[in-house]
Amino acid sequence: MSHSSFTTPSPADWRTLAEAALKDRGLETLVHLDADGLDIRPLYAAANGREAVRAARATDADGRAWDLRVLLEGDEAVALNAQALAQLEGGAASLVIKGAVTEDSDTLAQALAGVQLELAEVALDAGLDGATAADALAVAAKGSPRAKLAFHMDPASAFVARGGGARPLADYLELAGNTAARHAEAYPDARAFMASGRVVHEAGGTAAQELGFLLASAVALTEAAGRAGLSPEQTFRRMVLGVSLDQSYFDGLAKVRALRLMWRTFTRAWDAEAEAVIEARSSRRMLAARDAWPNLLRLTAAGFAGAVGGADVIVLDAFSRAAGLPDAFALRQARNTQLILMEEAHLGRVDDPAAGSWFLDTRTRDLAEAGWAAFQQIEREGGLVASIEGGGIQRRVAEAAEALTARYARGDAQLIGVTRYVDEDPRPVEVSPLPEPDTGTPEHTCAAMAPLPLAVRLETGEAAR
């Protein structure tokens, strides 16, 4: 039997076949521009690709490829404690706690009763009350230097999302820096800061805008920590980087990889090169409320992007979160989706599996450069505080959100179960009411970067108006 090898087609061979298939349309019709104006081409090869990228995660989460983290929201300590123990017993490695239980140490300690803080990291999502919540968690940990704590103070995101606060943004940053320095000796390994761009994504911003906001937030936090006595090296060791991932998994994994490249360059500029610790959370703007079940597909795609992209920590929302606070079944699904990706699909068995793909390496480089340009624009406006107070970043995100909504309204983009293949009689989901939002007017205001519930607006027809 003879064995003949396949011939390797050249770009010219592809061009000939593509032109024949397109007939009266030119090859340029196959090139698309994304929300950041970056071109996405139909073919990537040595002739038009970028240099190879190496952006593997550096951490090993206790033998697992990544830290499987679960978000728990609530105001009642006993109920939240039951959820926390069930999630950890079911395979979660760490927790994010959000809600009124973070407001004082006694309540938080009750919510964490039975949780071994030396084994399971506990992170906070306390918004503008991040410093108060950090103090509460520090007390709940009882001074154990081996406790795995993540205060995750992120005042800029909380301030711009709400449209202001009880004090100026600069004061919140100073408070975050002072709080981190005060707990540095007792908890040397605590993650004090969260430099996140998720507020931009959730408001409808682009990937580059999200990455640029993140780096600008890192600058503001590092400077505040420096004034409190922490060196850049100490600050970077205490900082987590937060991004959002939606159903566009190629773009999501490229965004995570791009952030890792950007962080290397960023920390070198401070003469304190450090590896990025990236927490990737699923997008809420993609979650539907009327028919929540297709959210399971989108959340799985987001988890895939985080795993393949190399996120150190992945947090997937419950599929019913857009309709209300999830029940035990929905929380179990959020956890088990990651367990399947990790233990059955083995997505973490290969370091940086996207490396070597002409398309994904090019996309990673393009997003990194676009994100850096967005960061430089904020810095030219005087830094993050000045940009937020002047409304520059909010205006750009609002323009991007308008363009995003228009794409779906025109039919140029689709969400399965929302704009296409809609179930006319969806099954309901069990949820509890969401906490009432704070409707008070902040004393110190800015233009708000409010969340854009894109899928919810699309399914109600509001986005088309």
C-alpha positions as CSV (number, residue, x, y, z in Angstrom):
1,M,0.0,0.0,0.0
2,S,1.4,3.4,-0.9
3,H,1.3,6.3,1.4
4,S,1.1,9.7,-0.2
5,S,1.4,12.9,1.8
6,F,-1.1,15.7,1.5
7,T,0.1,18.8,-0.3
8,T,0.3,22.0,1.7
9,P,-1.9,24.6,0.1
10,S,-0.5,28.1,-0.2
11,P,-2.3,31.4,0.5
12,A,-2.5,31.8,-3.3
13,D,-4.2,28.4,-3.6
14,W,-6.7,29.5,-0.9
15,R,-7.3,32.9,-2.7
16,T,-8.1,31.2,-5.9
17,L,-10.7,28.9,-4.3
18,A,-12.2,31.7,-2.2
19,E,-12.6,34.0,-5.2
20,A,-14.4,31.2,-7.1
21,A,-16.7,30.6,-4.1
22,L,-17.5,34.3,-3.6
23,K,-18.3,34.8,-7.3
24,D,-19.2,38.5,-7.7
25,R,-18.0,39.5,-4.2
26,G,-14.5,40.6,-3.4
27,L,-12.3,39.0,-0.7
28,E,-12.6,42.2,1.3
29,T,-16.2,41.2,2.2
30,L,-14.7,38.4,4.4
31,V,-12.9,40.9,6.6
32,H,-14.9,42.1,9.6
33,L,-14.2,44.8,12.2
34,D,-14.9,44.2,15.9
35,A,-16.1,46.8,18.4
36,D,-12.6,48.1,18.9
37,G,-12.1,48.6,15.1
38,L,-9.7,45.6,15.0
39,D,-9.9,43.5,11.8
40,I,-10.8,39.9,11.9
41,R,-9.6,38.2,8.7
42,P,-10.8,34.9,7.1
43,L,-7.4,33.3,7.0
44,Y,-4.4,33.5,9.3
45,A,-1.0,32.0,8.3
46,A,2.7,32.9,8.4
47,A,2.2,35.5,5.7
48,N,-0.2,37.6,7.7
49,G,-0.1,36.4,11.3
50,R,1.6,37.9,14.3
51,E,4.5,36.6,16.3
52,A,3.9,33.6,18.6
53,V,2.5,34.3,22.1
54,R,3.3,32.5,25.3
55,A,0.7,33.4,28.0
56,A,0.3,30.4,30.3
57,R,-1.1,30.7,33.8
58,A,1.7,30.6,36.4
59,T,-0.3,29.2,39.3
60,D,-1.4,25.7,40.3
61,A,-4.5,25.9,42.5
62,D,-3.7,23.0,44.9
63,G,-3.2,20.5,42.1
64,R,-6.0,21.9,40.0
65,A,-5.5,23.9,36.9
66,W,-7.5,26.8,38.2
67,D,-9.3,28.0,41.3
68,L,-13.0,27.0,41.1
69,R,-14.7,29.9,42.9
70,V,-18.4,30.3,43.6
71,L,-20.2,33.6,44.2
72,L,-22.7,33.7,47.1
73,E,-24.9,36.7,47.6
74,G,-27.1,37.3,50.6
75,D,-28.0,39.3,53.7
76,E,-28.8,36.4,56.0
77,A,-25.8,34.8,57.6
78,V,-27.3,31.4,58.5
79,A,-28.7,30.8,55.0
80,L,-25.4,31.9,53.3
81,N,-23.4,29.7,55.6
82,A,-25.4,26.7,54.5
83,Q,-24.7,27.6,50.9
84,A,-21.0,28.1,51.5
85,L,-20.6,24.7,53.2
86,A,-22.6,22.9,50.5
87,Q,-20.5,24.5,47.7
88,L,-17.2,23.6,49.3
89,E,-18.3,20.1,50.1
90,G,-19.5,19.8,46.5
91,G,-16.1,20.6,44.9
92,A,-15.7,24.4,45.0
93,A,-12.2,25.6,46.1
94,S,-13.1,29.1,47.2
95,L,-15.9,31.6,47.7
96,V,-16.8,35.2,46.8
97,I,-19.1,36.7,49.4
98,K,-21.4,39.6,48.6
99,G,-24.2,41.3,50.5
100,A,-25.0,42.7,53.9
101,V,-23.2,39.9,55.7
102,T,-19.9,41.6,54.9
103,E,-20.8,44.7,56.9
104,D,-19.5,43.5,60.3
105,S,-17.2,40.8,61.6
106,D,-19.8,39.0,63.8
107,T,-22.2,38.5,60.9
108,L,-19.4,37.6,58.5
109,A,-17.9,35.1,61.0
110,Q,-21.4,33.5,61.3
111,A,-21.7,33.2,57.6
112,L,-18.3,31.5,57.4
113,A,-18.7,29.2,60.4
114,G,-17.1,25.8,59.6
115,V,-15.2,27.2,56.6
116,Q,-11.5,26.4,57.0
117,L,-9.9,29.8,55.9
118,E,-6.5,28.2,55.7
119,L,-7.8,25.8,53.0
120,A,-10.5,27.7,51.2
121,E,-9.9,31.2,50.1
122,V,-12.7,33.7,50.9
123,A,-13.0,36.8,48.7
124,L,-15.2,39.8,49.1
125,D,-17.3,41.9,46.7
126,A,-18.3,44.8,48.9
127,G,-18.2,47.8,46.6
128,L,-17.6,51.1,48.2
129,D,-17.7,49.4,51.6
130,G,-14.7,47.3,50.7
131,A,-12.4,48.7,53.4
132,T,-15.1,48.0,56.1
133,A,-15.6,44.5,54.8
134,A,-11.9,43.9,54.7
135,D,-11.7,44.8,58.4
136,A,-14.6,42.4,59.1
137,L,-12.9,39.6,57.3
138,A,-9.6,40.2,59.0
139,V,-11.3,39.9,62.4
140,A,-13.2,36.8,61.3
141,A,-9.9,35.1,60.3
142,K,-8.8,35.6,63.9
143,G,-5.3,36.7,63.0
144,S,-4.2,33.4,61.3
145,P,-1.3,34.3,59.0
146,R,-2.1,31.3,56.9
147,A,-5.7,32.3,56.2
148,K,-6.4,32.7,52.5
149,L,-8.1,36.1,52.3
150,A,-9.0,38.3,49.3
151,F,-10.3,41.7,50.4
152,H,-10.6,42.7,46.7
153,M,-11.0,46.4,47.3
154,D,-12.0,48.0,44.0
155,P,-13.3,51.5,44.8
156,A,-13.0,52.9,41.3
157,S,-15.4,50.3,39.8
158,A,-17.9,50.7,42.6
159,F,-17.8,54.5,42.4
160,V,-18.4,54.8,38.7
161,A,-21.0,52.0,38.6
162,R,-23.1,53.9,41.2
163,G,-22.3,57.3,39.9
164,G,-20.5,58.6,43.0
165,G,-20.2,58.0,46.7
166,A,-20.3,59.5,50.2
167,R,-16.8,60.8,49.7
168,P,-14.6,61.6,46.7
169,L,-13.1,58.7,44.7
170,A,-9.6,59.8,45.7
171,D,-10.5,59.3,49.4
172,Y,-11.8,55.8,48.7
173,L,-8.5,55.0,47.0
174,E,-6.5,56.3,50.0
175,L,-8.7,54.3,52.4
176,A,-8.1,51.1,50.3
177,G,-4.3,51.7,50.4
178,N,-4.3,52.4,54.1
179,T,-6.4,49.4,54.9
180,A,-4.1,47.1,52.8
181,A,-1.0,48.4,54.6
182,R,-2.6,48.0,58.0
183,H,-3.4,44.3,57.4
184,A,-0.2,43.5,55.6
185,E,1.8,42.3,58.6
186,A,-1.0,40.1,60.1
187,Y,-2.0,38.6,56.7
188,P,1.1,38.8,54.5
189,D,-0.5,36.6,51.7
190,A,-3.9,38.4,51.6
191,R,-5.0,39.7,48.2
192,A,-5.9,43.2,49.1
193,F,-6.8,44.8,45.8
194,M,-8.9,44.0,42.8
195,A,-8.0,45.9,39.6
196,S,-11.0,45.1,37.5
197,G,-12.4,46.2,34.1
198,R,-15.6,44.3,34.6
199,V,-17.6,47.5,35.2
200,V,-16.8,48.6,31.7
201,H,-17.8,45.3,30.2
202,E,-21.1,45.1,32.1
203,A,-21.9,48.7,30.9
204,G,-21.5,47.6,27.3
205,G,-17.9,48.6,26.7
206,T,-15.4,46.9,24.4
207,A,-12.6,44.5,25.3
208,A,-10.0,47.2,24.8
209,Q,-11.8,49.7,27.0
210,E,-12.2,47.0,29.7
211,L,-8.4,46.2,29.6
212,G,-7.5,49.9,29.6
213,F,-9.7,50.7,32.6
214,L,-8.2,47.7,34.5
215,L,-4.6,49.0,34.0
216,A,-5.6,52.5,34.9
217,S,-7.2,51.2,38.1
218,A,-4.0,49.3,38.9
219,V,-2.1,52.5,38.6
220,A,-4.5,54.3,41.0
221,L,-4.3,51.5,43.5
222,T,-0.6,51.2,43.3
223,E,-0.1,54.9,43.9
224,A,-2.5,54.8,46.8
225,A,-0.7,51.8,48.3
226,G,2.6,53.5,47.9
227,R,1.5,56.5,49.9
228,A,0.5,54.1,52.6
229,G,4.0,52.5,52.6
230,L,3.7,49.5,50.3
231,S,6.2,49.2,47.5
232,P,5.0,48.4,43.9
233,E,6.4,44.8,44.4
234,Q,4.3,44.4,47.6
235,T,1.3,45.9,46.0
236,F,1.4,43.7,42.9
237,R,1.7,40.6,45.1
238,R,-1.6,41.6,46.7
239,M,-3.4,42.5,43.5
240,V,-5.9,40.4,41.5
241,L,-6.9,41.4,38.0
242,G,-10.6,41.0,37.1
243,V,-12.2,40.5,33.6
244,S,-15.6,39.5,32.3
245,L,-16.1,36.7,29.8
246,D,-19.2,36.3,27.7
247,Q,-20.4,33.7,25.1
248,S,-17.7,34.8,22.5
249,Y,-15.2,32.3,23.7
250,F,-12.4,33.1,21.2
251,D,-12.4,36.7,22.1
252,G,-12.7,35.9,25.8
253,L,-9.7,33.6,25.9
254,A,-7.7,36.0,23.8
255,K,-8.6,38.8,26.3
256,V,-7.3,36.8,29.2
257,R,-4.1,36.0,27.3
258,A,-3.7,39.7,26.3
259,L,-4.1,40.8,29.9
260,R,-1.2,38.5,30.9
261,L,1.0,40.1,28.3
262,M,0.0,43.6,29.3
263,W,0.6,42.9,32.9
264,R,4.2,41.8,32.2
265,T,4.9,45.1,30.4
266,F,3.0,47.1,33.1
267,T,4.9,45.7,36.1
268,R,8.3,46.0,34.3
269,A,7.6,49.7,34.0
270,W,7.5,49.8,37.8
271,D,10.8,47.7,38.0
272,A,8.7,45.1,39.8
273,E,7.9,42.4,37.3
274,A,5.2,40.1,38.5
275,E,3.0,37.4,37.2
276,A,-0.7,38.2,36.8
277,V,-3.3,36.6,39.0
278,I,-6.5,36.8,36.9
279,E,-10.0,36.3,38.1
280,A,-12.4,35.8,35.2
281,R,-16.1,36.1,35.9
282,S,-19.0,35.3,33.6
283,S,-20.7,38.3,32.0
284,R,-24.1,39.4,33.4
285,R,-25.1,41.4,30.4
286,M,-25.5,38.1,28.4
287,L,-27.9,36.5,30.9
288,A,-31.5,36.3,30.0
289,A,-34.4,36.4,32.6
290,R,-37.5,35.3,30.6
291,D,-35.9,32.1,29.5
292,A,-33.0,31.4,31.7
293,W,-32.1,27.9,30.5
294,P,-30.1,28.9,27.4
295,N,-27.9,30.8,29.8
296,L,-26.3,27.4,30.7
297,L,-24.8,27.4,27.2
298,R,-23.4,30.9,27.4
299,L,-22.0,30.3,30.9
300,T,-20.3,27.1,29.6
301,A,-18.7,29.1,26.8
302,A,-17.5,31.7,29.3
303,G,-16.0,29.0,31.5
304,F,-14.3,27.4,28.4
305,A,-12.8,30.8,27.5
306,G,-11.4,31.3,31.0
307,A,-10.0,27.8,31.2
308,V,-8.3,27.8,27.8
309,G,-7.3,31.4,28.1
310,G,-5.4,30.6,31.4
311,A,-7.4,32.4,34.1
312,D,-6.2,31.6,37.6
313,V,-9.7,31.9,39.1
314,I,-13.0,31.4,37.4
315,V,-16.4,32.4,38.7
316,L,-19.5,31.4,36.8
317,D,-22.9,33.0,37.7
318,A,-25.9,30.8,38.3
319,F,-27.9,30.5,35.1
320,S,-31.0,32.1,36.8
321,R,-29.2,35.1,38.2
322,A,-30.8,37.6,35.8
323,A,-34.2,36.7,37.2
324,G,-33.3,36.8,40.9
325,L,-31.1,35.2,43.6
326,P,-30.5,31.6,42.6
327,D,-31.7,28.5,44.4
328,A,-29.6,25.5,45.4
329,F,-30.0,23.8,42.0
330,A,-28.8,26.8,40.1
331,L,-25.8,27.2,42.4
332,R,-25.0,23.6,42.0
333,Q,-25.1,24.0,38.2
334,A,-22.7,26.9,38.3
335,R,-20.2,24.8,40.3
336,N,-20.7,21.6,38.3
337,T,-20.2,23.4,35.0
338,Q,-16.7,24.1,36.1
339,L,-16.1,20.6,37.5
340,I,-17.1,19.1,34.1
341,L,-14.7,21.5,32.3
342,M,-12.0,20.7,34.7
343,E,-12.4,17.0,35.6
344,E,-14.1,15.6,32.5
345,A,-13.1,17.8,29.6
346,H,-9.6,18.2,31.1
347,L,-9.3,21.8,29.8
348,G,-6.4,22.5,32.2
349,R,-4.2,19.6,31.3
350,V,-2.3,21.6,28.6
351,D,-0.6,24.9,29.4
352,D,-1.8,27.6,27.1
353,P,-3.5,25.4,24.5
354,A,-4.2,28.4,22.3
355,A,-0.5,29.0,21.7
356,G,0.5,28.3,18.2
357,S,-2.8,29.3,16.6
358,W,-2.1,32.0,14.0
359,F,-5.6,33.4,14.7
360,L,-5.6,33.3,18.5
361,D,-2.0,34.6,18.8
362,T,-2.8,37.5,16.4
363,R,-6.0,38.2,18.2
364,T,-4.2,38.2,21.6
365,R,-1.6,40.7,20.3
366,D,-4.2,42.9,18.7
367,L,-6.3,43.1,21.9
368,A,-3.2,43.8,24.0
369,E,-2.2,46.7,21.9
370,A,-5.7,48.1,21.7
371,G,-6.1,47.7,25.5
372,W,-2.8,49.5,26.0
373,A,-3.9,52.4,23.8
374,A,-7.1,52.7,25.8
375,F,-5.0,52.8,29.0
376,Q,-2.8,55.5,27.6
377,Q,-5.9,57.5,26.6
378,I,-7.0,57.5,30.3
379,E,-3.6,58.4,31.4
380,R,-3.5,61.4,29.0
381,E,-6.7,62.6,30.7
382,G,-4.9,62.7,34.0
383,G,-5.4,59.2,35.2
384,L,-8.4,57.2,36.2
385,V,-9.8,59.6,38.9
386,A,-9.6,62.6,36.5
387,S,-11.1,60.6,33.6
388,I,-14.0,59.4,35.8
389,E,-14.6,62.9,37.2
390,G,-14.4,64.4,33.8
391,G,-16.7,61.7,32.3
392,G,-14.3,60.8,29.5
393,I,-14.2,57.0,30.0
394,Q,-18.0,57.0,30.6
395,R,-18.7,58.8,27.3
396,R,-16.6,56.3,25.3
397,V,-18.2,53.3,27.0
398,A,-21.7,54.8,26.4
399,E,-20.9,55.1,22.7
400,A,-19.7,51.5,22.6
401,A,-22.8,50.3,24.4
402,E,-25.0,52.1,21.9
403,A,-23.2,50.5,19.0
404,L,-23.4,47.0,20.7
405,T,-27.2,47.4,21.2
406,A,-27.6,48.5,17.6
407,R,-25.8,45.4,16.3
408,Y,-28.3,43.2,18.0
409,A,-31.3,45.4,17.0
410,R,-30.2,45.1,13.3
411,G,-29.7,41.4,13.5
412,D,-25.9,41.6,13.0
413,A,-25.4,39.7,16.2
414,Q,-27.6,37.0,17.9
415,L,-28.2,35.4,21.2
416,I,-29.6,31.9,21.1
417,G,-32.9,31.7,23.0
418,V,-33.2,35.5,23.0
419,T,-33.1,36.8,19.4
420,R,-33.1,33.4,17.6
421,Y,-34.7,30.1,18.4
422,V,-36.9,31.6,21.1
423,D,-38.9,29.3,23.2
424,E,-42.4,30.6,23.2
425,D,-43.3,28.8,26.5
426,P,-40.1,28.7,28.6
427,R,-40.0,26.8,31.8
428,P,-39.8,29.1,34.9
429,V,-36.9,29.0,37.3
430,E,-36.9,29.2,41.1
431,V,-35.4,32.4,42.4
432,S,-35.6,34.7,45.4
433,P,-36.1,38.5,45.1
434,L,-32.9,40.6,44.5
435,P,-32.0,43.1,47.2
436,E,-33.4,46.5,46.7
437,P,-30.8,48.8,45.1
438,D,-29.6,51.9,46.9
439,T,-31.5,54.7,45.3
440,G,-30.0,57.6,47.4
441,T,-28.1,60.4,45.7
442,P,-24.4,60.2,46.4
443,E,-22.8,63.3,48.0
444,H,-20.0,63.2,45.5
445,T,-21.2,62.4,42.0
446,C,-19.9,61.5,38.6
447,A,-21.5,60.2,35.4
448,A,-22.6,56.7,36.1
449,M,-21.4,53.6,34.2
450,A,-24.5,51.6,35.0
451,P,-24.8,47.9,34.0
452,L,-26.4,47.2,30.6
453,P,-28.8,44.2,31.0
454,L,-28.4,43.5,27.2
455,A,-30.1,40.1,27.0
456,V,-33.0,41.2,29.2
457,R,-33.6,44.2,27.1
458,L,-33.4,42.2,23.9
459,E,-36.0,39.6,25.1
460,T,-38.4,42.4,26.2
461,G,-37.9,44.3,22.9
462,E,-36.6,47.4,24.8
463,A,-33.2,47.3,22.9
464,A,-35.0,47.7,19.5
465,R,-36.6,51.0,20.6
